[in-house]
Amino acid sequence: MEHFPAICCFGGEPYLDFHTNSSIDPTDWSADLVNDSSNITSFNYTDALMKLGMSISQCQLYNITFNDLPDQTMFDTYKANFLCRCPIGYSGQSCHLQSSHPTLAPISLPLVSKDPLSSPPDPMVMLLVIAAVVLALMAVLAMFLV
């Protein structure tokens, strides 16, 4: 499978952008921090940093891989790319731009959505159900003891 390099500066973290409302669960890909950029031969880390106007001390290089081929195929089909979730005060694909008006970083969607129309059970109904179960158990025990 392919390796995708991503540069995130000032503490930014990579995330997958599909340009649509669909998403891949974060466990379907992994982003490993690369300590020695010479290990990735197909990517010139120094040139990429120079284009951004950044130094090695301000940015981190991530090596991104997919856990299985169908997820990588989905990535290729949608022409998705990896961007960086930037800390407050920074923006840009690699968090390399300092914002004059800080905005909040995008947040992850919740894994479980709650139905806004459902309400919690009524305590009185729950008490009646428990009482009915206790009475039924007492009736069964009374039949065996007689």
DAURUR-V134856 format. One record per helix or strand of 3 or more residues. SS is the DSSP state (H for helix, E for strand). FROM is the first residue (numbers start at 1). LEN is the number of residues. Records with the same first field share a line. If there is no record, write none. Layout:
BEGIN
SS=FROM-LEN, FROM-LEN
END
This chain:
BEGIN
E=4-6, 13-5, 29-6, 59-8, 81-5
H=26-3, 37-3, 45-8, 56-3, 69-9, 123-23
END
